[in-house]
Amino acid sequence: MKLIAYTFLLVLPLFVSAQQKPSANSDYPQDYFRNPLDIPILLAGNFGECRPGHFHSGVDIKTLGKENEPVHAAADGYISRVKMEKGGFGHGLYIIHPNGYTTLYAHLNDFMPALQKYLRKEQYEKKRWDVDLQLSPGQFPVKKGQFIAWSGNTGGSTAPHLHFEIRNTRTEHPLNPELFGLPIVDNVPPVPVEVVFYNGNIYDQDHLAITLSKKGNIYKPLRTSNAHNRIDNDTVDIPNGIIGVGINVDDFMNGSENTLAFYTATLYLDDSLQAQITLDDIGYDVTRYVNGYADFRTKEQQHKWVQCLFQLPGNHLDGIYTRLNINKGKLDLAGESKAHKISIVITDDKGNSSTILIFGQPSPSVDEVPLEKGCIPFAANKPNDFSNPNISFSLDAKQLYDDICFSFKSESSSSVFSDKYQLHYSFVPLHHYFDLQIKPNKTIAFGLRSKVIMMYSNGKNEDGRAAAFGDNGWYKAKVRNFGTYWLDIDTTAPVIHSMQRNGANLTKAKLIAIEAKDDATSVKSFSGYIDGKWVCFEQRSNTFFYKFDEHCPKGKHKLVFKAADENGNEAVFNLNFTR
């Protein structure tokens, strides 16, 4: 930030967005929160990382590659919430602190004994394991450093670690935990990999990608993705016009090989500040705008995150763009012929910085992408409707991040119950769910109307969801992706397998594990009964398990496990065992 202060003063009149952000050493307390673990902090992930459909909202602290490391309260407060869910945070615990912040500890295993006992009581009273318990200040007060839980690998976690967040209690916005003085050792600067120039719609693929290499202390062009664009003494032929800039950057910390996110990125044109991004406060209400902040098509097709230093018209994630010129961060090179100095300064949470330097020579674009014949213009920030005799939908004004020309195709199919309809392309993101209606091209018997599913394909995978029967023979489902859709019938129940043989002796086992899968939709509901009484089965992906407790005493027992899909197709599984 100090490096650009003088520049900002010179160019202030150019900016339409200039809100100040709190610095790491002023507004955020530096000695209040402790390391929630007893081991040094090594990060597997940090705040602001781009993830599918969201920004990462905290730090992922490694737990030595194993589960059941003791987790401690980061500061005085009280446990305000316990949430159990099959995905997401898995087993999550929240502590409200008197200084206006809330900490979250996620992907846990069991909680401290008193809280674990209370949780189990509530689960049995409600007869469901996925509970969300709101707690009062007097129920579970905690002191800084007090043991609160064991680390784990629950929910959407793919390896053992502790997900730790610090939130503003009033707004519930996650804040960057590294700005609170946690003991993290990091003197490794970010590593820029690529710069991308966009001279058209972000979902077109005529963009110029420049691979970078480090020369001295500066990252400069190594090669381009387009044979028409030459590199001569660090000068690159770039498109003229109103140009967007994106960056692909990896950051690292001492002692960890995991890639992390940068903290700030600042773009200059001929030493004049054009845009700045600061990743320190991203609410859950806006986190899905990551699909408009990043180049979604490149992420889908090339599996890499290119982050845009310009703001798309339908991207309303205003808080992270701390400085933007009048073109929303795009460079105005229209009609230019002289070479320009383009530099980007990238910093991490500890102030380590790297600089990208490119001299860009504007030139006419070689590969212009023509509009697809017959497509329909859809505009960002406006409602867009589409109707056909057998398919229709409406997108509200917040669905699109950029203007598109909507493409529609249909294909008849005798093996399913409607035509297959291609609604544009799955690499163009939509912000939230919308109602899609399709009419069948075959008669569906009255008794099968509740078994209709709307199938979806992105060209790689297929899945479905229950479709509700509506007026005039239409079937409706909530979806939030472009791609190919059609109607089919699902009368097949989930398939259940036991990981124990029937009649097994489980006296030395700690749990019973069941696998239940549904090919067409998903397992919507499940329950397990031992000797006719409900027991607490937990779900992790397609696995359901019950940890033996006082509800299953020693002796011979019969388990009945039931699972139903979204269309109400139910399977029942019986298991006799001895404990």
DABEL-V979735 format. One record per pair of residues at least 24 apart in sequence whose C-alpha atoms are under 10 Angstrom apart, sorted by the first residue. I is the first residue (numbers start at 1). J is the second residue. Records with the same first field share a line. If there is no record, write none. Layout:
I = J  J
This chain:
1 = 264  266  345  347  351
3 = 345
4 = 266  268  271  272  273  345
7 = 268  271  272  273
8 = 272  273  274  323
9 = 273
10 = 272  273
11 = 271  272  273  274  325
12 = 272  273  323  325
13 = 325  326
14 = 272  273  274  323  324  325  326  327
15 = 273  274  275  322  323  324  325  326  327  328  329
16 = 323  324  325  326  327  328
17 = 275  318  319  321  322  323  324  325  326  328
18 = 276  321  322  323  324  325
19 = 319  320  321  322  323
20 = 322  323
21 = 278  280  281  319  320  322
22 = 179  280
23 = 179  280
24 = 176  177  178  179  180  181  280  349  350
25 = 179  180  181
26 = 179  180
27 = 179  180
28 = 175  177  179  180  181
29 = 99  179  180  181
30 = 178  179  180  181  182
31 = 75  180  181  182  183
32 = 74  75  76  99  144  180  181  182
33 = 73  74  75  76  97  103  144  145  166  177  180  181  182  183
34 = 72  73  74  75  144  145  180  181  182  183
35 = 61  71  72  73  74  75  145  164  181  182  183  184
36 = 61  70  71  72  73  74  75  103  105  144  145  146  147  148  162  164  182
37 = 61  62  63  69  70  71  72  73  74  145  147  150  151  162
38 = 63  69  70  71  72  145
39 = 63  64  69  70
40 = 64  183  184  185
41 = 182  183  184  185  255  256
42 = 183  184  185  186  253  254  255  256  257  258
43 = 161  162  163  184  252  253  254  255  256  257  258  259  260
44 = 159  161  162  163  252  253  256  257  258  259  260
45 = 161  163  252  256  258  259  260  261
46 = 163  164  176  177  178  251  258  259  260  261  262  263  349
47 = 164  165  174  175  176  177  178  260  261  262  263  279  280  281  282  349
48 = 174  175  176  260  261  262  263  278  279  280  281  282  287  290  320
49 = 259  260  261  262  263  279  290  305
50 = 260  261  287  290  291  293  294  304  305  306  307
51 = 287  288  290  291  305
52 = 288  290  291  296  299  300
53 = 287  288  289  290  291  292  429  431
54 = 282  284  286  287  288  289  290  291
55 = 279  282  283  284  286  287  288  289  290  291
56 = 163  165  174  176  261  282  287  290
57 = 163  164  165  166  167  173  174  175  176  177  280  281  282  283  284  287
58 = 103  104  105  162  163  164  165  166  167  174  175  176  177  178
59 = 161  162  163  164  165  166  176  177  178  260
60 = 106  107  157  160  161  162  163  164  165
61 = 160  161  162  163  164
62 = 151  159  160  161  162  163  256
63 = 151  152  159  160  161  162
64 = 160  161
65 = 159  160  161
66 = 151  152  153  159  160  161
67 = 107  108  109  150  151  152  153  154  159  160  161  162
68 = 108  109  110  149  150  151  152  153  160  161
69 = 108  109  149  150  151  152  160  161  162
70 = 108  111  112  146  147  148  149  150  151  152
71 = 105  108  111  112  145  146  147  148  149  150  151  162
72 = 105  112  142  143  144  145  146  147  148  149  150  151
73 = 103  104  105  142  143  144  145  146  147  148  149
74 = 102  103  104  105  142  143  144  145  146  147  164  166
75 = 99  102  103  142  143  144  145  146
76 = 141  142  143  144  145  146
77 = 101  102  103  137  140  141  142  143  144
78 = 102  135  136  137  138  139  140  141  142  143
79 = 103  104  115  134  135  136  137  138  139  140  141  142  148
80 = 133  134  135  136  137  138  139  140  141
81 = 132  133  134  135  136  140
82 = 106  111  115  116  119  131  132  133  134  135
83 = 119  129  130  131  132  133  134
84 = 108  119  123  129  130  131  132  133  154  155  538  539
85 = 129  130  131  132  154  155  156  538  539  540
86 = 129  130  154  155  156  538  539  540  541  542  543  544
87 = 154  155  156  157  539  540  541
88 = 154  155  156  157
89 = 153  154  155  156  157  162  163
90 = 130  152  153  154  155  156  157  539  540
91 = 130  131  149  151  152  153  154  155
92 = 132  149  154  155  163  164
93 = 133  148  149  164
94 = 134  135  165  166
95 = 135  137  140  141  142  166  169
96 = 137  141  142  166  167  168  169
97 = 142  169
98 = 169
99 = 168  169
100 = 167  168  169  170  171
101 = 166  167  168  169  170  171  172  173  174  175
102 = 165  166  167  168  169  170  172  173  174
103 = 164  165  166  167  168  169  174  177
104 = 162  163  164  165  166  167  174
105 = 148  149  151  162  163  164  165  166
106 = 149  151  152  153  154  155  157  161  162  163  164  165
107 = 150  151  152  153  154  155  156  157  158  159  160  161  162  163  164
108 = 149  150  151  152  153  154  155  157  160  161  162  163
109 = 149  150  151  152  153  154
110 = 148  149  150  151  152
111 = 147  148  149  150  151
112 = 146  147  148  149  150
113 = 147  148  149
114 = 140  148
115 = 139  140  148  149
116 = 148  149
120 = 536  549
123 = 535  536
124 = 534  535  536  551
127 = 527  534  535  536  537
128 = 526  527  534  535  536  537  538
129 = 527  535  536  537  538  539
130 = 536  537  538  539
154 = 539  540  541
155 = 539  540  541
156 = 540  541
167 = 281  282  283
168 = 281  283
171 = 283
172 = 282  283  284  285
173 = 280  281  282  283  284  285  286
174 = 280  281  282  283  284
175 = 279  280  281  282  283
176 = 263  279  280  281  282  349
177 = 280  349
178 = 263  280  348  349  350
179 = 280  349  350
181 = 350
184 = 253  254  349  350
185 = 253  254  255  350
186 = 252  253  254  255  256  348  349  350  351  352
187 = 252  253  254  348  350  351  352  353
188 = 251  252  253  254  348  350  351  352  353  354
189 = 250  251  252  253  262  346  347  348  349  350  351  352  353  354  355
190 = 249  250  251  252  253  259  260  261  262  263  345  346  347  348  352  353  354  355
191 = 219  248  249  250  251  252  259  262  346  347  353  354  355  356
192 = 218  219  220  247  248  249  250  251  262  344  345  346  354  355  356
193 = 219  220  221  247  248  249  250  306  356
194 = 219  220  221  222  223  224  246  247  248  249  250  306  356
195 = 220  221  224  245  246  247  248  249  306  307  308  344  356  358
196 = 224  225  238  243  244  245  246  247  248  295  306  307  308
197 = 238  239  243  244  245  246  247  308  330  331
198 = 238  239  241  242  243  244  245  246  308  330
199 = 238  239  240  241  242  243  244  245  330  331  365  368
200 = 239  241  242  243  244  365  368  369
201 = 244  312  369  402  403  404
202 = 244  292  294  295  296  297  298  308  312  401  402  403  404  428
203 = 295  296  297  298  402  403  404  425  427  428  429
204 = 297  368  369  370  371  404
205 = 297  298  367  368  369
206 = 365  366  367  368  369
207 = 238  239  244  245  365  367  368
208 = 237  238  239  245  365
209 = 238  245  246  247  248
210 = 236  247  358
211 = 248
212 = 248  356  357  358
213 = 356
214 = 354  355  356
217 = 354  355  356
218 = 343  345  354  355  356  357  358
219 = 343  344  354  355  356  357  358
220 = 343  355  356  357  358  359
221 = 356  357  358  359
226 = 366  367
228 = 365  366  367
229 = 361  363  365  366
230 = 361
231 = 358  359  360  361
232 = 359
233 = 358  359
234 = 357  358  359  360
235 = 339  340  341  357  358  359  360  361
236 = 339  340  358  359  360  361  362  363
237 = 339  359  360  361  362  363  364  365
238 = 333  339  359  360  361  362  363  364  365
239 = 333  334  336  360  361  362  363  364  365  366
240 = 331  332  333  334  335  336  337  360  361  362  363  364  365
241 = 330  331  332  333  334  335  336  362  363  364  365
242 = 327  329  330  331  332  333  334  335
243 = 310  327  329  330  331  332  333  334
244 = 308  309  310  311  312  327  328  329  330  331  332
245 = 275  306  307  308  309  310  329  330  331  342  344
246 = 293  294  295  305  306  307  308  309  310
247 = 294  295  305  306  307  308  309  344  346  356
248 = 294  304  305  306  307  308
249 = 304  305  306  307  346
250 = 305
251 = 346  347  348  349  352
252 = 348
253 = 348  350
260 = 348
261 = 347  348  349
262 = 346  347  348  349  350  352  353
263 = 346  347  348  349  350  351  352  353
264 = 320  321  322  345  346  347  348  349  351  353
265 = 307  309  321  344  345  346  347  348  353  354  355
266 = 309  322  323  324  343  344  345  346  347  355
267 = 309  310  323  324  329  330  331  342  343  344  345  346  356
268 = 329  331  341  342  343  344  345  357
269 = 331  332  333  340  341  342  343  344  359  360
270 = 339  340  341  342  343  359
271 = 340  341  342  343  344
272 = 341  342  343
273 = 323  324  325  329  343  344
274 = 309  310  323  324  325  326  327  328  329  330  331  332  344
275 = 309  310  311  321  322  323  324  325  326  327  328  329  330  331  344
276 = 309  310  320  321  322  323  324  325  329  344  345  346
277 = 307  308  309  310  318  319  320  321  322  323  324  329  346
278 = 319  320  321  322  323  347
279 = 319  320  321  322  348  349
280 = 319  320  349
281 = 319  320
282 = 317  318  319  320
283 = 317  319
285 = 317
286 = 315  316  317  318  319  431
287 = 317
288 = 315  317  430  431  432
289 = 314  315  316  317  318  401  429  430  431
290 = 315  317  431
291 = 315  401  428  429  430  431
292 = 316  317  400  401  402  428  429  430  431
293 = 317  320  401
295 = 427  428  429
296 = 426  427  428  429
297 = 425  426  427  428  429
298 = 427
299 = 427
300 = 426  427  428  429
301 = 427
309 = 344
311 = 401  402
312 = 380  400  401  402  403
313 = 379  380  381  400  401  402  403
314 = 379  380  381  382  397  398  399  400  401  402  403  431
315 = 380  381  398  399  400  401  402  431
316 = 381  398  401
333 = 360  361  362  363
334 = 362  363  364
335 = 362  363  364
336 = 361  362  363  364
337 = 361  362  363  364
338 = 362  363
339 = 363
371 = 404  405  406  407
372 = 405  406  407
373 = 405  407
374 = 405  406  407  408
375 = 404  405  406  407  408  409  424
376 = 404  405  406  407  408
377 = 403  404  405  406  407
378 = 402  403  404  405  406  407
379 = 403  404  405  406
380 = 404
386 = 423
387 = 437
388 = 438
389 = 438  439
390 = 418  419  421  437  438  439  440  441  473  474
391 = 418  419  421  436  437  438  439  440  474  475  476  485  486
392 = 435  436  437  438  439  474  476
393 = 434  435  436  437  438  476
394 = 434  435  436  437
395 = 430  431  432  433  434  435  436  480
396 = 431  432  434
398 = 430  431  432
399 = 429  430  431  432  433  434  480
400 = 428  429  430  431  432
401 = 428  429  430  431
402 = 428  429
404 = 428
408 = 483  484
409 = 484
410 = 484  485  486
411 = 484  486
412 = 441
413 = 441  486
414 = 441  442
415 = 488
416 = 440  441  442  455  486  487  488  489
417 = 441  442  443  444  452  453  454  486  487  488  489
418 = 442  454  485  486  487  488
419 = 485  486  487
420 = 455  456  457  484  485  486  487
421 = 456  483  484  485  486  487
422 = 456  457  458  482  483  484  485  486
423 = 481  482  483  484  485
424 = 481  482  483  484
425 = 458  459  481  482  483  484
426 = 457  458  459  481  482  483  484
427 = 458  481  482  483
428 = 481  482  483
429 = 480  481  482
430 = 479  480  481  482
431 = 480  481
432 = 478  479  480  481
433 = 477  478  479  480  481
434 = 476  477  478  479  480  481
435 = 475  476  477  478  479  480
436 = 467  474  475  476  477  478  479  480  485
437 = 467  468  469  470  473  474  475  476  477  478
438 = 467  469  473  474  475  476  477  485  486  487
439 = 469  470  472  473  474  475  476  486  487
440 = 473  474  475  486  487  488
441 = 487
443 = 473
444 = 473  488  489
448 = 489  490  491
449 = 473  475  489  567
450 = 489  490  491  566  567  568
451 = 488  489  490  491  492  566  567  568  569
452 = 476  487  488  489  490  491  567
453 = 477  486  487  488  489  490  491  520  521  566  567
454 = 478  479  485  486  487  488  489  490  520  521
455 = 484  485  486  487  488  489  520  521
456 = 481  482  483  484  485  486  487
457 = 481  482  483  484  485  486
458 = 482  483  484  485
459 = 483  484
462 = 519  520  521
463 = 519  520  521  522
464 = 488  490  519  520  521  522  566
465 = 490  520  521  522  565  566  567
466 = 490  520  521  522  565  566  567  568
467 = 566  567
468 = 567
488 = 520
489 = 520  567
490 = 519  520  521  565  566  567  568  569
491 = 520  565  567  568  569  570
492 = 518  519  520  564  565  567  568  569  570  571
493 = 517  518  519  520  523  563  564  565  566  567  568  569  570  571  572
494 = 518  519  520  521  522  523  524  562  563  564  565  568  569  570  571  572
495 = 519  523  563  564  570  571  572  573
496 = 542  543  561  562  563  571  572  573  574
497 = 543  573
498 = 543  544  561  573  574  575
499 = 543  545
500 = 575  576  577
501 = 575  576  577
502 = 558  574  575  576  577  578
503 = 556  557  558  575  576  577  578
504 = 556  575  576  577  578  579
505 = 555  556  576  577  578  579
506 = 554  555  556  577  578  579
507 = 554  555  577  578  579
508 = 579
509 = 547  548  579
510 = 546  547  548  549  579
511 = 537  545  546  547  548  549
512 = 537  544  545  546  547  548  559  577
513 = 537  538  539  543  544  545  546  547
514 = 539  542  543  544  545  546  561  573
515 = 539  540  541  542  543  544  545
516 = 541  542  543  544  561  562  563  564  571  573
517 = 541  542  543  563  564  565
518 = 542  563  564  565  566  569
519 = 565
520 = 565  566  567
521 = 565  566  567
522 = 563  564  565  566  567
523 = 563  564  565  566  567  568  569  570
524 = 563  564  565  566  567  568  569
525 = 562  563  564  565  566  568  570
526 = 561  562  563  564  565  570  571  572
527 = 560  561  562  563  564  572
528 = 559  560  561  562  563  572  573  574
529 = 558  559  560  561  562  574
530 = 557  558  559  560  561  574  575  576
531 = 556  557  558  559  560  576
532 = 557  558  559  560
533 = 559  560
534 = 559  560  561
535 = 559  561
537 = 561
548 = 579
552 = 579
553 = 578  579
554 = 578  579
555 = 579
